[in-house]
Amino acid sequence: MNMLRIWGGGIYEDDVFYNLADSLGIMIWQDFMYACALYPGTNVFLENARREAVQQVKRLRMHPSIVLWCGNNESDEAWHNWGYQQQYSMSPAIQDTLWKHYTKLFHQLLPSIVKQYNPGVPYVSTSPQTGWGRPESMTAGDSHYWGVWWGQEPFEMYLQKVPRFMSEFGFQAMPEISTLRMFQPESADSLFSPQLRCHQKHPTGFETIKAYLQIEDLEPSSLEEYIYLTQLLQARGIGLGIAAQRASRPRCMGSLYWQLNDCWPVTSWSSLDFAFNRKALHYTAQTLFDTLALAFLPKNDSLNIYAFNDTPHEMQGSIEVNIHFFKGISRRLVTREISLQPLASQRLYSLALKSLPPPGNYCVEVVLKGHRFLRKADYIPGKLGHLKLQKAKITCHIESAEKGFYLSFTTDRFVPWLQVYLTQTPARFSNNFFHLWPGSSFRIFCQSSLDKISFEKQLKFYSLNHYLTQNK
């Protein structure tokens, strides 16, 4: 990631945040603090808004990380798409007054302050420029695409709905169990406890998640299953969107998912939960937003392999495409030399889907090798609930280290997307939701201040193998 958006429904961050962004080369899209509503146009309110804006622009203008000022989040879309006029039975005169108020604040006052105190940094009046249901949202300005989630469209719509700059798209997933322990004791763990419902503020959040789980033929019955499957679903769906947006470069030049972090322990669209546990999406984003990355994109009758090179250098290397069956047989499909163009996304290879076996018992892997780089990506076709996985014996060797523990995992059966977590204490794993293959070991680091005995008591892992072999 090289950009973060400070959302208009949140807060202006402390100075240390912008100092860190400056030092790390992270661009900041800075909303003014207005979101999802209309605001008064009275002289008193506008004067208050003016003073706040002047103070914040003058405070932040010396930070090179500030690359964009935005008037508000979705207030324009709310006015044009959310039906306020009918819902509140607004007369034409009231509508005219409210829009004049909007214009005064977001088209006159705020841009004039940015121009005066931070000239040279762009200002846009609102995000998105056009609502997600309109065709022009895909052709100009930034886009908040919510056909997935709000519209309950399948994740594959991300392959079609690629705008010029995606500034919001997302899908909910549960936080880790250690985060839930902040408000719910183990005795209350169930689907869906009053505590869980209290910490879900989307009006149909759990129902929407259920609809997407059913698409994959998944029906969790315990909290452990639900946490795992919702995180896996979120990572797969949003990961497809990130890959599609990066693959369309230079047409699409921005990909910001909603959302990075939480302000309270809740079921939400974040990839970092309130206790800073990393959900599966965070590891997927870490891979797909890498400066050099690979991705599979199924489209029409082909499975396309893309490389994303954000360096200014051309790179020479080779790719291997392999098919690995869950029971242990592997087959090389292709080997070829490649040249990665600088600052570009390019398709490296396409597989005809009809040339592949029926889905459910294999994954396709691509390996990119060069003089100083090695990248891998894989694609497991088929619905998650239909994968032919076997019961696996997973072992974990724990080794104490400075500031944490090294964990080495082995298995006697293929295990995709193994989740590792602690039951009571937040923890930071160097990798998670990874694949295990028989005959090899996978090593990760867990940053933790626990002693070894406490760590061992809390350490657990879960996989799709557990779910499928216990429930089918």
Phi, psi and omega per residue, in radians:
M1 nan 2.384 3.021
N2 -2.194 0.210 3.047
M3 -2.563 2.468 2.972
L4 -2.177 2.528 3.107
R5 -1.888 2.206 3.039
I6 -1.547 1.859 -2.978
W7 -1.247 2.496 -3.086
G8 -1.157 -0.238 3.076
G9 -1.612 0.142 -3.096
G10 -1.894 -2.187 -3.093
I11 -2.419 2.763 2.868
Y12 -1.271 2.224 -3.050
E13 -1.303 2.848 3.093
D14 -1.193 2.829 -3.122
D15 -0.973 -0.648 -3.080
V16 -1.063 -0.570 3.125
F17 -1.081 -0.854 -3.111
Y18 -1.217 -0.582 3.056
N19 -1.078 -0.742 3.105
L20 -1.137 -0.746 3.112
A21 -1.058 -0.737 3.083
D22 -1.009 -0.822 -3.029
S23 -1.226 -0.487 -3.087
L24 -1.676 -0.037 -3.126
G25 1.248 0.522 3.135
I26 -1.708 2.172 3.098
M27 -1.346 2.530 3.138
I28 -2.046 2.116 2.938
W29 -1.551 1.970 -3.021
Q30 -1.874 1.919 2.971
D31 -1.352 2.541 2.784
F32 -1.266 2.757 -2.948
M33 -1.451 1.195 3.058
Y34 -2.406 2.349 -3.078
A35 -2.723 2.347 2.876
C36 0.979 0.578 -3.107
A37 -2.814 2.953 3.016
L38 -1.787 2.679 -3.031
Y39 -2.248 2.664 -3.100
P40 -1.123 2.684 3.066
G41 -1.992 0.386 3.137
T42 -1.239 2.775 -3.135
N43 -1.078 -0.687 -3.136
V44 -1.093 -0.823 -3.116
F45 -1.157 -0.760 -3.116
L46 -1.128 -0.604 3.090
E47 -1.178 -0.717 3.063
N48 -1.046 -0.803 -3.139
A49 -1.110 -0.664 -3.139
R50 -1.109 -0.813 -3.112
R51 -1.100 -0.753 3.125
E52 -1.071 -0.819 -3.102
A53 -1.108 -0.743 3.127
V54 -1.072 -0.796 -3.137
Q55 -1.048 -0.776 -3.074
Q56 -1.277 -0.723 3.129
V57 -1.125 -0.750 3.119
K58 -1.154 -0.625 3.124
R59 -1.156 -0.669 -2.955
L60 -1.789 -0.150 -2.972
R61 -1.162 -0.375 -3.130
M62 -1.444 -0.068 3.140
H63 -1.508 2.072 3.098
P64 -1.125 -0.287 3.131
S65 -1.223 -0.404 3.135
I66 -1.319 1.897 -3.086
V67 -2.011 -0.142 -3.126
L68 -2.761 2.344 2.955
W69 -1.854 2.357 -3.137
C70 -2.203 2.318 -3.050
G71 -1.107 -0.769 -3.083
N72 -2.825 2.932 3.032
N73 -1.835 1.961 2.933
E74 1.121 0.243 3.083
S75 -1.242 -0.688 3.071
D76 -1.123 -0.787 3.107
E77 -1.091 -0.680 3.109
A78 -1.023 -0.765 -3.109
W79 -1.156 -0.706 -3.034
H80 -1.582 -0.373 -2.995
N81 -2.166 -0.282 -2.973
W82 -1.695 0.015 3.017
G83 1.328 0.460 3.120
Y84 -1.003 -0.705 -3.036
Q85 -1.045 -0.752 3.128
Q86 -1.356 -0.705 -3.093
Q87 -1.037 -0.660 -3.089
Y88 -1.872 0.248 3.071
S89 0.845 0.919 -3.088
M90 -1.354 2.305 3.038
S91 -1.279 2.796 3.081
P92 -0.971 -0.615 -3.133
A93 -1.165 -0.741 3.120
I94 -1.158 -0.730 3.102
Q95 -1.031 -0.748 -3.135
D96 -1.115 -0.715 3.133
T97 -1.130 -0.788 -3.109
L98 -1.119 -0.693 -3.141
W99 -1.225 -0.589 3.051
K100 -1.117 -0.694 3.079
H101 -1.070 -0.776 3.125
Y102 -1.028 -0.794 -3.108
T103 -1.100 -0.724 3.140
K104 -1.029 -0.756 -3.057
L105 -1.351 -0.875 -2.945
F106 -1.698 -0.341 3.136
H107 -1.867 -0.229 -3.102
Q108 -2.127 -1.049 -3.009
L109 -1.151 -1.036 -3.034
L110 -1.100 -0.782 3.112
P111 -1.116 -0.542 3.124
S112 -1.191 -0.611 3.124
I113 -1.219 -0.751 3.093
V114 -1.068 -0.768 -3.130
K115 -1.093 -0.651 -3.105
Q116 -1.323 -0.758 -2.973
Y117 -1.818 -0.269 3.128
N118 -2.473 0.934 -3.088
P119 -1.062 2.499 -3.133
G120 1.718 -0.333 3.062
V121 -1.681 2.222 -3.058
P122 -1.120 2.681 3.026
Y123 -2.227 2.337 2.958
V124 -2.116 2.538 -2.985
S125 -1.293 -0.496 -3.027
T126 -2.791 2.802 3.008
S127 -2.343 2.174 0.058
P128 -1.469 2.962 3.087
Q129 -1.225 -0.590 -3.137
T130 -2.445 2.521 -3.120
G131 -1.139 2.691 -2.992
W132 -1.170 -0.297 3.134
G133 -1.470 -0.026 -3.074
R134 -1.843 2.413 -3.089
P135 -1.000 -0.614 -3.075
E136 -1.185 -0.237 3.083
S137 -1.158 -0.313 3.121
M138 -1.651 -0.112 -3.009
T139 -2.058 -0.251 -3.095
A140 -2.667 2.574 3.090
G141 1.203 -2.869 3.102
D142 -1.675 2.879 -3.061
S143 -2.376 2.461 2.884
H144 -1.881 1.820 -3.094
Y145 -1.710 1.957 -3.101
W146 -2.094 0.391 2.991
G147 -1.081 -0.685 2.916
V148 -1.396 2.329 -3.050
W149 1.553 -1.451 -3.090
W150 -1.060 -0.757 -3.123
G151 -1.513 -0.076 -3.123
Q152 0.921 0.575 3.020
E153 -1.347 2.688 3.142
P154 -1.172 2.740 -3.132
F155 -0.997 -0.493 -3.111
E156 -1.081 -0.270 3.070
M157 -1.106 -0.406 3.083
Y158 -1.087 -0.406 3.103
L159 -1.261 -0.442 -3.125
Q160 -1.705 -0.669 -3.045
K161 -1.628 1.407 3.131
V162 -2.034 1.906 -3.105
P163 -1.513 -3.012 3.084
R164 -1.310 -0.590 3.110
F165 -2.648 1.999 3.137
M166 -1.593 1.890 -3.097
S167 -1.797 -0.059 2.995
E168 -2.799 2.248 2.871
F169 -2.840 2.593 -3.044
G170 -3.017 3.042 -3.131
F171 -2.712 2.436 -3.078
Q172 -1.354 2.646 2.981
A173 -2.636 2.749 3.133
M174 -1.250 2.653 2.944
P175 -1.352 3.037 3.093
E176 -1.199 2.776 -3.103
I177 -1.094 -0.570 3.129
S178 -1.139 -0.510 3.080
T179 -1.290 -0.684 3.088
L180 -1.087 -0.489 -3.134
R181 -1.139 -0.233 3.073
M182 -1.164 -0.424 -3.103
F183 -2.327 -0.112 -3.062
Q184 -2.375 2.137 3.083
P185 -1.320 2.829 -3.120
E186 -1.008 -0.559 -3.124
S187 -1.140 -0.316 -3.123
A188 -1.702 0.023 -3.082
D189 -1.144 2.012 3.075
S190 -2.900 2.946 2.999
L191 -1.930 1.975 -0.066
F192 -2.135 2.117 -3.065
S193 -1.207 2.769 3.057
P194 -1.001 -0.600 3.126
Q195 -1.136 -0.751 3.122
L196 -1.093 -0.765 -3.131
R197 -1.132 -0.604 3.100
C198 -1.158 -0.515 -3.117
H199 -1.760 0.579 2.998
Q200 -2.359 1.840 -3.012
K201 -1.702 -0.067 3.015
H202 -1.332 2.321 -3.026
P203 -1.055 -0.525 3.112
T204 -2.255 0.598 -3.028
G205 -1.037 -0.941 -3.107
F206 -1.156 -0.599 3.103
E207 -1.157 -0.672 3.112
T208 -1.162 -0.774 3.088
I209 -1.018 -0.747 -3.133
K210 -1.040 -0.692 -3.141
A211 -1.078 -0.691 3.137
Y212 -1.316 -0.592 3.044
L213 -1.081 -0.690 3.138
Q214 -1.137 -0.586 3.073
I215 -1.005 -0.650 -3.137
E216 -1.569 0.115 -3.111
D217 1.006 0.841 3.113
L218 -2.074 2.400 -3.141
E219 -2.507 1.414 -3.114
P220 -1.149 2.520 -3.128
S221 -2.099 -0.081 3.116
S222 -2.261 2.859 -3.139
L223 -1.141 -0.687 3.118
E224 -1.045 -0.793 3.122
E225 -1.120 -0.732 -3.070
Y226 -1.153 -0.759 3.102
I227 -1.031 -0.857 -3.095
Y228 -1.089 -0.880 -3.025
L229 -1.224 -0.630 3.109
T230 -1.196 -0.663 3.097
Q231 -1.165 -0.699 3.112
L232 -1.129 -0.735 3.134
L233 -1.109 -0.787 3.122
Q234 -1.045 -0.790 -3.112
A235 -1.122 -0.748 -3.133
R236 -1.149 -0.752 -3.082
G237 -1.228 -0.927 -3.116
I238 -1.205 -0.559 3.058
G239 -1.062 -0.667 3.089
L240 -1.110 -0.693 3.116
G241 -1.144 -0.782 3.109
I242 -1.021 -0.813 -3.110
A243 -1.096 -0.758 -3.134
A244 -1.118 -0.661 -3.123
Q245 -1.240 -0.733 3.112
R246 -1.191 -0.600 -3.108
A247 -1.176 -0.399 -3.072
S248 -1.554 0.058 3.085
R249 -0.943 2.387 0.193
P250 -1.658 0.101 3.139
R251 -1.124 -0.816 3.060
C252 -1.822 2.168 -3.069
M253 -2.150 0.356 3.083
G254 -2.731 2.380 -3.132
S255 -2.469 1.735 3.104
L256 -2.077 1.998 3.128
Y257 -1.551 2.687 3.061
W258 -1.732 1.937 0.206
Q259 -2.566 2.936 -3.099
L260 -1.381 -0.893 -2.988
N261 -2.396 2.992 -3.094
D262 -2.022 2.679 3.062
C263 -1.811 0.011 3.033
W264 -2.822 2.865 -3.085
P265 -1.313 1.913 -2.901
V266 -2.739 2.723 2.923
T267 -1.329 2.105 -3.030
S268 -2.706 -3.072 -3.118
W269 -1.471 0.031 -3.013
S270 -1.245 2.779 2.969
S271 -1.783 -0.258 2.984
L272 -2.032 2.144 3.140
D273 -1.400 -3.125 -3.006
F274 -1.021 -0.596 -3.133
A275 -1.561 0.181 3.136
F276 1.196 0.310 2.888
N277 -1.136 2.449 3.133
R278 -1.565 2.127 3.020
K279 -1.299 2.978 3.134
A280 -0.974 -0.650 -3.131
L281 -1.016 -0.620 -3.069
H282 -1.128 -0.672 3.105
Y283 -1.230 -0.649 3.075
T284 -1.111 -0.776 3.120
A285 -1.121 -0.680 3.117
Q286 -1.010 -0.664 3.141
T287 -1.335 -0.836 -3.021
L288 -1.324 -0.415 3.079
F289 -1.620 0.136 3.104
D290 -1.059 2.646 3.123
T291 -1.009 -0.597 3.040
L292 -2.199 2.041 -3.019
A293 -2.508 2.819 3.090
L294 -2.157 2.683 3.089
A295 -2.741 2.597 2.998
F296 -1.735 2.370 3.074
L297 -2.316 1.890 3.061
P298 -1.350 2.334 3.120
K299 -2.687 2.246 -3.095
N300 0.988 -2.048 -3.085
D301 -1.839 0.267 -3.044
S302 -2.225 2.670 2.960
L303 -1.923 1.899 -3.002
N304 -1.717 2.422 3.111
I305 -1.901 2.138 -3.110
Y306 -1.992 2.608 2.964
A307 -2.077 2.436 3.107
F308 -2.028 2.035 -3.128
N309 -2.056 1.808 3.126
D310 -1.670 0.186 3.060
T311 -1.528 2.790 3.100
P312 -1.457 0.256 -3.028
H313 -2.072 2.445 2.951
E314 -1.270 2.448 -3.091
M315 -2.189 2.382 3.091
Q316 -1.832 2.459 3.133
G317 -3.018 -2.739 3.128
S318 -2.536 2.758 3.045
I319 -2.164 2.549 2.970
E320 -2.110 2.327 3.072
V321 -2.014 2.132 -3.074
N322 -2.194 2.697 2.993
I323 -2.038 2.189 -3.124
H324 -2.004 2.055 3.075
F325 -1.449 2.541 -3.035
F326 -1.005 -0.513 -3.079
K327 -1.484 0.027 2.973
G328 2.047 -0.212 3.134
I329 -1.445 2.421 3.113
S330 -2.218 2.685 3.132
R331 -2.522 2.274 3.067
R332 -1.346 2.226 3.138
L333 -1.694 -0.663 -3.116
V334 -2.822 2.602 2.954
T335 -2.360 2.301 3.129
R336 -2.725 2.658 3.042
E337 -1.372 2.528 -3.129
I338 -2.413 2.808 3.045
S339 -2.237 2.090 -3.131
L340 -1.601 2.101 -3.123
Q341 -1.308 2.572 -3.125
P342 -1.243 2.559 3.073
L343 0.831 0.922 -3.044
A344 -2.670 2.751 2.924
S345 -1.966 2.399 -3.109
Q346 -2.556 2.598 3.088
R347 -1.454 2.180 -3.100
L348 -1.584 -0.615 -3.044
Y349 -2.876 2.671 3.087
S350 -2.264 2.304 3.052
L351 -1.854 2.304 3.036
A352 -1.243 2.199 -3.098
L353 -1.053 -0.562 -3.133
K354 -1.209 -0.277 3.104
S355 -1.461 -0.179 -3.124
L356 -1.628 2.688 3.083
P357 -1.149 2.891 3.033
P358 -0.986 2.473 -3.061
P359 -1.226 2.834 3.013
G360 2.145 -0.304 -3.075
N361 -2.390 0.394 -3.136
Y362 -2.762 2.906 2.968
C363 -2.287 2.647 3.063
V364 -1.787 2.341 -3.088
E365 -2.160 2.455 2.982
V366 -2.099 2.381 3.122
V367 -2.119 2.161 3.114
L368 -1.884 2.124 -3.094
K369 -2.141 2.446 3.059
G370 -2.565 -3.026 -3.079
H371 -1.066 -0.720 -3.108
R372 -2.288 0.467 3.135
F373 -2.601 2.653 3.064
L374 -2.575 2.146 3.110
R375 -2.318 2.579 3.105
K376 -2.342 2.672 3.006
A377 -2.630 2.712 3.118
D378 -2.455 2.850 -3.109
Y379 -2.455 2.135 3.112
I380 -1.930 1.828 -3.103
P381 -1.330 2.776 3.100
G382 1.781 2.799 3.079
K383 -1.180 2.495 -3.112
L384 -1.017 -0.677 -3.114
G385 -1.281 -0.137 -3.107
H386 -1.878 0.043 -3.124
L387 -1.202 2.400 -3.069
K388 -1.581 1.288 -3.125
L389 -1.717 2.647 -3.111
Q390 -1.898 2.798 3.056
K391 -1.114 2.278 -3.028
A392 -2.049 2.549 3.006
K393 -1.741 1.879 -3.083
I394 -1.835 2.276 3.081
T395 -2.020 2.623 -3.130
C396 -2.360 2.143 3.055
H397 -1.769 2.215 -3.071
I398 -1.863 2.258 3.139
E399 -2.205 2.142 3.138
S400 -1.168 2.502 3.130
A401 -2.601 3.001 3.095
E402 -1.110 2.210 3.100
K403 1.154 0.359 3.088
G404 2.798 -2.589 -3.026
F405 -2.509 2.523 2.944
Y406 -1.631 2.363 3.138
L407 -2.088 2.195 3.111
S408 -2.018 2.137 -3.051
F409 -1.926 2.452 2.993
T410 -2.334 2.856 -3.099
T411 -2.657 2.760 3.054
D412 -1.779 -0.071 3.093
R413 -2.434 2.734 3.093
F414 -1.094 2.300 -3.138
V415 -2.260 1.874 3.071
P416 -1.522 2.534 3.003
W417 0.958 0.977 3.083
L418 -1.264 2.197 3.110
Q419 -1.737 2.282 3.097
V420 -2.053 2.364 -3.095
Y421 -2.760 2.894 3.022
L422 -1.882 2.519 -3.006
T423 -1.402 -0.422 -3.041
Q424 -2.173 -0.432 -2.961
T425 -2.116 2.308 3.047
P426 -1.026 2.565 -3.122
A427 -2.589 2.707 3.141
R428 -2.059 1.976 -3.132
F429 -1.730 2.425 3.131
S430 -1.163 -0.477 3.068
N431 -2.641 2.716 -3.134
N432 -2.839 2.886 -3.079
F433 0.921 0.852 -3.103
F434 -1.820 2.891 3.129
H435 -1.609 2.463 3.024
L436 -2.018 2.338 3.081
W437 -2.082 2.488 3.069
P438 -1.021 2.506 3.087
G439 1.561 -0.036 3.111
S440 -2.425 2.772 -3.129
S441 -1.947 2.531 3.106
F442 -2.108 2.149 -3.029
R443 -1.979 2.314 3.088
I444 -2.328 2.902 3.085
F445 -2.014 2.413 3.055
C446 -2.033 2.065 3.078
Q447 -1.399 2.085 -3.078
S448 -2.754 2.564 3.097
S449 -1.711 0.062 -3.141
L450 -1.239 2.689 2.953
D451 -1.335 2.909 -2.999
K452 -1.117 -0.685 -3.127
I453 -1.116 -0.795 3.116
S454 -1.134 -0.691 3.139
F455 -1.088 -0.793 -3.133
E456 -1.101 -0.624 3.132
K457 -1.158 -0.600 -3.074
Q458 -1.575 -0.348 -3.033
L459 -1.202 2.244 3.055
K460 -2.449 2.798 3.014
F461 -2.496 2.682 -3.057
Y462 -2.526 2.647 -3.085
S463 -2.573 2.955 3.060
L464 -1.135 -0.504 3.051
N465 -1.041 -0.781 3.114
H466 -0.991 -0.881 -3.074
Y467 -1.101 -0.840 -3.024
L468 -1.245 -0.638 -3.109
T469 -1.397 -0.371 3.105
Q470 -1.518 -0.473 -2.995
N471 -1.922 -0.058 -3.117
K472 -2.349 nan nan
